[in-house]
């Protein structure tokens, strides 16, 4: 939730949803007035009320549906021991909080009855038998048409995970679980497991340094996303899988109108790759922009934009200007912000379509171009440009240290 909240609050990443997204934590916690619970709540800071974009992307996390256990003052804890010599980890878990029951979960579900709109429910699958009962009760209470369920199949040897996956819409498999089941590749795991997923629309598995892979059980099409830039040093891999899940949920929920599955998978892999090169999760939402913005964009079809990335970041949701030429900094800034919607995430275009036209020395700009002419009409909102042209669009990474301070913009007739 921490990483997903960061992504939602990153002002440089546009979101296709028009309403602020509220996340609800449903989990057993120590009693409400305990110090442990106060620390947990404080770890999710309130949204800074500084800009209109920040307000729109508030990404509030509520604790109203948590199960506060009276008489308990210690939270669930994990102690992680890592060998400096081999990098191996030993994890010791401690949790004396009573698990959530199906009846308790149904009380939470009732709070969403009749409110309208779709809801996405993500389950970690820690207690498969209870989780399965909760999913079935959830669908009966709210209906399949307004509920999307995703689950994690992560812990090797945990009974009931396959039955859990069969009732989910989206399934996240882990490499450790797949290997424990005898699979030697991500492809084999997904092709075999997807045969037992009658309801699932998307299943995926992470495979460490090899990236990730996903499949749609309905059409049996595999999509692969390798780690394109080798990691020089793994600093902290704890939570890399959770980071991947956060990146995928961001793509599937918040960019549903703009990104296809390949885009979301590439983004999640890039985000997880960034995470393993740092301790903890701090700053992931902000730092992903180093892999998300180019300093200069040339679109074959006619639009050219140049802008100061720092100035554009806070206004990344601005729409494209009309067909008139622009020379002033203010209108050029708005126009460039519209263009930025086309290049919001690293490795978002299909890899075979990427090609570098020219890369200049550090301190200058990097050029990128669409592989096919784009459909851009006068007065066309940037969101429509994104939906109609995003897949064939390509771009190349540009370092955050490259700043372009001169504004220019034109619309080629």
C-alpha positions as CSV (number, residue, x, y, z in Angstrom):
1,X,0.0,0.0,0.0
2,X,2.9,2.3,0.7
3,X,4.3,2.0,-2.8
4,X,0.9,2.3,-4.4
5,X,0.2,5.4,-2.4
6,X,3.5,6.9,-3.6
7,X,2.6,6.2,-7.2
8,X,-0.8,7.7,-6.9
9,X,0.7,10.8,-5.3
10,X,3.5,11.2,-7.9
11,X,2.4,14.4,-9.7
12,X,4.5,13.6,-12.8
13,X,2.5,10.3,-13.4
14,X,-0.9,11.0,-14.9
15,X,-3.8,8.8,-13.9
16,X,-6.7,7.8,-16.1
17,X,-9.2,7.7,-13.3
18,X,-11.0,11.0,-12.7
19,X,-11.8,10.6,-9.1
20,X,-9.3,10.3,-6.2
21,X,-8.6,6.7,-5.3
22,X,-9.2,5.7,-1.7
23,X,-7.5,2.6,-0.4
24,X,-9.0,0.7,2.6
25,X,-6.8,-1.4,4.8
26,X,-8.7,-4.5,6.1
27,X,-6.4,-6.2,8.6
28,X,-6.2,-7.2,12.3
29,X,-4.3,-4.5,14.3
30,X,-3.6,-4.0,18.0
31,X,-6.2,-2.0,19.9
32,X,-6.9,1.4,18.4
33,X,-5.2,3.4,21.2
34,X,-2.0,1.4,21.3
35,X,1.3,2.9,20.4
36,X,1.9,0.2,17.7
37,X,-1.3,1.1,15.9
38,X,-0.4,4.8,16.1
39,X,2.9,4.0,14.5
40,X,1.3,2.0,11.7
41,X,-1.1,4.7,10.9
42,X,1.6,7.4,10.9
43,X,3.6,5.4,8.4
44,X,1.1,6.4,5.8
45,X,1.3,10.2,5.8
46,X,-1.6,12.4,4.7
47,X,-1.5,13.9,1.3
48,X,0.3,17.3,1.1
49,X,-2.3,20.0,0.2
50,X,0.0,22.0,-2.0
51,X,-1.3,21.8,-5.6
52,X,-4.5,20.9,-7.4
53,X,-2.8,17.8,-8.8
54,X,-1.9,16.7,-5.2
55,X,-5.5,17.1,-4.2
56,X,-6.7,15.1,-7.2
57,X,-4.2,12.3,-6.4
58,X,-4.7,12.3,-2.7
59,X,-4.6,8.5,-2.5
60,X,-6.1,8.4,0.9
61,X,-5.6,5.3,3.0
62,X,-8.4,4.7,5.6
63,X,-8.2,2.4,8.6
64,X,-12.0,2.5,9.3
65,X,-12.4,-1.2,8.4
66,X,-9.4,-2.6,10.3
67,X,-10.1,-5.1,13.1
68,X,-8.7,-3.6,16.3
69,X,-8.0,-6.4,18.8
70,X,-8.7,-5.4,22.4
71,X,-6.0,-6.4,24.8
72,X,-3.3,-6.7,22.2
73,X,-0.6,-4.1,22.0
74,X,2.0,-5.7,19.7
75,X,1.6,-5.8,15.9
76,X,2.4,-8.6,13.6
77,X,6.2,-8.5,13.1
78,X,8.8,-10.0,10.8
79,X,12.5,-10.2,11.7
80,X,14.7,-10.6,8.6
81,X,18.3,-11.9,8.9
82,X,20.4,-11.5,5.8
83,X,23.8,-13.1,5.3
84,X,26.4,-10.6,4.1
85,X,28.4,-13.4,2.6
86,X,25.8,-15.1,0.5
87,X,22.8,-12.7,0.5
88,X,20.5,-15.4,1.7
89,X,17.7,-14.4,4.1
90,X,16.0,-16.0,7.1
91,X,12.7,-14.5,8.1
92,X,11.2,-15.0,11.5
93,X,7.5,-14.1,11.9
94,X,5.6,-13.3,15.1
95,X,1.9,-12.6,15.2
96,X,-0.4,-13.2,18.2
97,X,-3.3,-11.2,16.8
98,X,-6.4,-13.3,16.1
99,X,-7.0,-13.8,12.4
100,X,-9.9,-12.2,10.6
101,X,-13.0,-14.4,10.3
102,X,-15.4,-14.5,7.4
103,X,-18.2,-12.9,9.5
104,X,-15.9,-10.0,10.3
105,X,-15.1,-9.6,6.7
106,X,-18.8,-9.6,5.7
107,X,-19.3,-6.7,8.1
108,X,-16.7,-4.8,6.1
109,X,-18.3,-5.7,2.8
110,X,-21.7,-4.5,4.0
111,X,-20.2,-1.0,4.3
112,X,-19.8,-1.0,0.5
113,X,-23.2,-2.3,-0.4
114,X,-25.3,0.1,-2.5
115,X,-22.5,2.7,-2.9
116,X,-22.2,2.0,-6.7
117,X,-19.0,1.9,-8.8
118,X,-16.5,-0.9,-9.1
119,X,-14.3,-2.0,-6.2
120,X,-11.0,-3.9,-6.4
121,X,-10.2,-6.3,-3.5
122,X,-6.7,-7.6,-3.1
123,X,-6.0,-10.6,-0.9
124,X,-2.5,-11.7,0.2
125,X,-3.7,-15.3,0.7
126,X,-2.1,-15.8,4.2
127,X,-5.0,-18.0,5.4
128,X,-6.3,-19.6,2.1
129,X,-9.3,-21.3,3.6
130,X,-10.7,-18.1,5.2
131,X,-9.7,-16.0,2.2
132,X,-11.6,-18.3,-0.1
133,X,-14.7,-18.1,2.0
134,X,-14.4,-14.3,2.1
135,X,-14.1,-14.1,-1.7
136,X,-17.2,-16.2,-2.3
137,X,-19.1,-14.2,0.3
138,X,-17.9,-10.9,-1.3
139,X,-19.2,-11.9,-4.7
140,X,-22.5,-13.0,-3.3
141,X,-23.0,-9.8,-1.4
142,X,-21.9,-7.2,-4.0
143,X,-22.1,-9.1,-7.3
144,X,-19.5,-10.1,-9.9
145,X,-20.3,-7.1,-12.1
146,X,-18.8,-4.6,-9.6
147,X,-16.1,-6.6,-7.9
148,X,-12.6,-7.4,-9.1
149,X,-10.5,-9.8,-7.0
150,X,-6.8,-10.3,-7.1
151,X,-4.8,-12.8,-4.9
152,X,-1.2,-13.7,-4.2
153,X,0.0,-17.3,-4.5
154,X,3.3,-16.8,-2.8
155,X,4.2,-19.1,0.1
156,X,5.5,-22.5,-0.9
157,X,3.8,-25.4,0.7
158,X,0.8,-23.5,1.9
159,X,-2.3,-25.6,1.2
160,X,-5.4,-24.2,-0.5
161,X,-3.6,-21.6,-2.7
162,X,-4.7,-23.2,-6.0
163,X,-8.3,-23.2,-4.9
164,X,-7.9,-19.6,-4.0
165,X,-6.5,-18.7,-7.4
166,X,-9.4,-20.4,-9.2
167,X,-11.8,-17.9,-7.7
168,X,-9.8,-14.8,-8.5
169,X,-9.8,-12.4,-11.5
170,X,-6.1,-11.6,-11.3
171,X,-3.5,-14.0,-9.8
172,X,0.1,-13.2,-8.7
173,X,2.4,-16.2,-8.5
174,X,5.8,-16.1,-6.9
175,X,8.9,-17.8,-8.2
176,X,9.5,-19.6,-4.9
177,X,6.0,-21.1,-5.0
178,X,6.4,-22.1,-8.7
179,X,9.8,-23.7,-8.1
180,X,8.4,-25.6,-5.1
181,X,5.8,-27.0,-7.5
182,X,8.5,-28.3,-9.8
183,X,8.4,-25.5,-12.5
184,X,11.7,-24.5,-14.0
185,X,10.5,-21.4,-15.9
186,X,7.8,-18.7,-15.8
187,X,6.4,-19.9,-19.1
188,X,5.8,-23.5,-17.8
189,X,4.2,-22.3,-14.6
190,X,1.7,-20.0,-16.3
191,X,0.8,-22.3,-19.2
192,X,0.1,-25.2,-16.7
193,X,-1.5,-23.3,-13.9
194,X,-3.8,-21.2,-16.2
195,X,-5.5,-24.4,-17.2
196,X,-7.1,-24.4,-13.8
197,X,-8.2,-20.8,-13.7
198,X,-11.7,-20.7,-15.2
199,X,-12.5,-17.2,-13.9
200,X,-9.2,-15.5,-14.1
201,X,-8.6,-12.8,-16.8
202,X,-4.9,-12.4,-16.0
203,X,-2.2,-14.4,-14.3
204,X,1.4,-13.5,-13.8
205,X,4.6,-14.7,-12.1
206,X,7.8,-12.9,-11.2
207,X,11.1,-14.7,-11.9
208,X,13.8,-12.7,-10.1
209,X,16.5,-11.3,-12.4
210,X,14.7,-12.6,-15.5
211,X,11.8,-10.2,-14.9
212,X,8.2,-11.4,-15.1
213,X,5.6,-13.0,-17.4
214,X,1.9,-12.9,-17.6
215,X,-0.8,-14.8,-19.5
216,X,-4.5,-14.4,-20.3
217,X,-6.0,-17.9,-19.7
218,X,-8.7,-17.1,-22.2
219,X,-6.5,-16.5,-25.2
220,X,-3.4,-18.4,-23.9
221,X,-1.1,-15.5,-25.0
222,X,2.1,-15.1,-23.0
223,X,3.6,-11.7,-22.4
224,X,7.2,-11.4,-21.1
225,X,9.0,-8.5,-19.5
226,X,12.7,-9.1,-18.9
227,X,14.9,-6.8,-16.7
228,X,16.5,-4.9,-19.6
229,X,19.1,-3.1,-17.5
230,X,21.2,-5.5,-15.3
231,X,21.2,-4.6,-11.6
232,X,24.7,-3.7,-10.6
233,X,24.1,-4.5,-6.9
234,X,21.1,-5.9,-5.0
235,X,20.9,-3.8,-1.9
236,X,17.6,-5.1,-0.4
237,X,15.3,-7.5,-2.1
238,X,12.8,-7.7,0.8
239,X,9.5,-6.5,-0.5
240,X,10.4,-6.7,-4.2
241,X,7.4,-8.9,-4.9
242,X,5.1,-6.5,-3.1
243,X,6.5,-3.6,-5.1
244,X,5.8,-5.5,-8.3
245,X,2.2,-6.1,-7.2
246,X,1.9,-2.4,-6.4
247,X,3.1,-1.5,-9.9
248,X,0.7,-3.9,-11.6
249,X,-2.2,-2.7,-9.5
250,X,-1.3,0.9,-10.5
251,X,-1.3,-0.1,-14.1
252,X,-4.5,-2.2,-14.1
253,X,-6.5,0.2,-12.0
254,X,-5.2,3.7,-12.5
255,X,-4.0,3.4,-16.1
256,X,-6.7,1.0,-17.4
257,X,-7.7,3.4,-20.2
258,X,-4.1,4.3,-21.3
259,X,-2.0,1.2,-20.8
260,X,-2.3,-2.4,-22.1
261,X,-1.1,-5.4,-20.1
262,X,2.4,-5.2,-21.6
263,X,2.8,-1.6,-20.5
264,X,1.7,-2.4,-17.0
265,X,4.0,-5.5,-16.8
266,X,7.0,-3.5,-18.0
267,X,6.3,-0.7,-15.5
268,X,5.9,-3.2,-12.6
269,X,9.2,-4.9,-13.5
270,X,11.0,-1.5,-13.8
271,X,9.6,-0.5,-10.4
272,X,10.6,-3.7,-8.7
273,X,14.1,-3.5,-10.3
274,X,14.4,0.0,-8.9
275,X,13.4,-1.2,-5.4
276,X,16.0,-4.0,-5.0
277,X,18.7,-1.4,-5.5
278,X,17.8,0.5,-2.3
279,X,16.9,-0.1,1.3
280,X,13.2,0.0,2.0
281,X,10.5,1.7,-0.2
282,X,11.2,5.4,0.4
283,X,11.0,7.6,-2.6
284,X,10.1,4.9,-5.2
285,X,7.1,6.9,-6.5
286,X,9.2,10.0,-7.0
287,X,12.3,8.3,-8.3
288,X,10.5,6.3,-11.0
289,X,10.3,9.5,-12.9
290,X,14.0,9.1,-13.7
291,X,12.9,6.3,-15.9
292,X,9.7,8.0,-16.9
293,X,10.3,11.3,-18.6
294,X,12.2,12.3,-21.7
295,X,13.5,15.8,-22.2
296,X,12.5,16.1,-25.9
297,X,9.8,14.3,-27.8
298,X,9.4,14.3,-31.6
299,X,6.2,12.7,-32.8
300,X,6.2,11.6,-36.5
301,X,3.0,13.2,-37.6
302,X,4.1,16.6,-36.6
303,X,4.1,17.6,-32.9
304,X,7.3,18.7,-31.4
305,X,7.6,19.7,-27.8
306,X,10.5,20.9,-25.6
307,X,10.0,21.8,-21.9
308,X,11.6,22.1,-18.5
309,X,10.7,18.8,-16.8
310,X,10.6,20.3,-13.4
311,X,8.0,22.9,-14.4
312,X,5.9,20.3,-16.2
313,X,5.9,17.7,-13.4
314,X,3.3,19.5,-11.3
315,X,1.0,20.0,-14.3
316,X,1.3,16.6,-16.0
317,X,-2.4,16.2,-16.4
318,X,-2.8,19.3,-18.6
319,X,-4.4,18.8,-22.0
320,X,-2.9,19.6,-25.4
321,X,-3.5,23.1,-26.6
322,X,-5.5,23.8,-29.8
323,X,-4.1,23.9,-33.3
324,X,-2.6,27.4,-33.1
325,X,1.2,27.8,-33.0
326,X,2.6,28.7,-29.6
327,X,5.7,30.6,-28.7
328,X,5.1,31.9,-25.1
329,X,6.5,29.9,-22.1
330,X,3.1,29.6,-20.4
331,X,1.2,28.0,-23.4
332,X,4.3,26.0,-24.3
333,X,4.4,24.6,-20.8
334,X,0.8,23.4,-21.1
335,X,1.4,21.9,-24.5
336,X,4.4,20.0,-23.3
337,X,2.5,18.7,-20.3
338,X,0.0,17.3,-22.7
339,X,2.8,15.6,-24.6
340,X,4.1,14.1,-21.4
341,X,1.0,12.0,-21.0
342,X,2.3,10.0,-24.0
343,X,5.6,9.2,-22.3
344,X,4.7,8.7,-18.7
345,X,6.4,5.3,-18.0
346,X,9.7,3.7,-18.8
347,X,9.7,0.8,-21.3
348,X,6.0,1.3,-22.0
349,X,6.1,0.6,-25.8
350,X,6.6,-2.9,-27.2
351,X,10.3,-3.6,-27.3
352,X,10.5,-4.5,-31.0
353,X,9.2,-1.1,-31.9
354,X,11.8,0.9,-30.0
355,X,14.7,2.5,-31.9
356,X,17.1,5.2,-30.9
357,X,17.4,7.9,-33.5
358,X,20.1,10.0,-31.9
359,X,21.6,10.2,-28.4
360,X,23.6,13.2,-27.6
361,X,26.2,13.7,-24.8
362,X,25.2,14.1,-21.2
363,X,23.7,17.6,-20.7
364,X,21.9,17.6,-24.0
365,X,18.6,16.1,-25.0
366,X,17.7,12.6,-26.1
367,X,15.5,12.1,-29.1
368,X,12.7,9.6,-29.6
369,X,10.1,9.1,-32.3
370,X,6.9,7.2,-32.9
371,X,7.3,4.2,-35.2
372,X,4.1,5.1,-37.0
373,X,2.4,8.5,-37.7
374,X,0.2,9.4,-34.7
375,X,-3.5,10.3,-34.9
376,X,-3.5,13.9,-33.4
377,X,-6.4,16.1,-34.3
378,X,-6.9,19.8,-33.4
379,X,-8.6,20.3,-30.1
380,X,-8.0,16.7,-29.2
381,X,-7.5,16.1,-25.4
382,X,-4.3,14.5,-24.4
383,X,-6.1,11.7,-22.8
384,X,-7.6,10.7,-26.2
385,X,-4.2,11.1,-27.9
386,X,-2.9,8.7,-25.3
387,X,-5.6,6.1,-25.8
388,X,-5.4,6.1,-29.6
389,X,-1.6,6.3,-29.9
390,X,0.1,5.0,-26.8
391,X,0.9,1.5,-27.9
392,X,3.0,2.4,-31.0
393,X,4.7,5.3,-29.2
394,X,8.3,4.8,-28.3
395,X,10.8,6.9,-26.3
396,X,14.2,6.7,-24.7
397,X,15.4,7.2,-21.2
398,X,16.7,10.7,-20.3
399,X,18.5,11.4,-17.1
400,X,16.8,13.7,-14.6
401,X,20.0,15.8,-14.6
402,X,19.3,16.9,-18.1
403,X,17.3,20.1,-18.0
404,X,15.9,22.0,-20.9
405,X,15.1,25.5,-19.9
406,X,14.0,26.9,-23.3
407,X,10.3,26.4,-24.2
408,X,9.3,25.8,-27.8
409,X,6.2,24.2,-29.3
410,X,4.5,23.9,-32.7
411,X,1.7,22.0,-34.3
412,X,2.7,20.9,-37.8
413,X,-0.2,21.3,-40.2
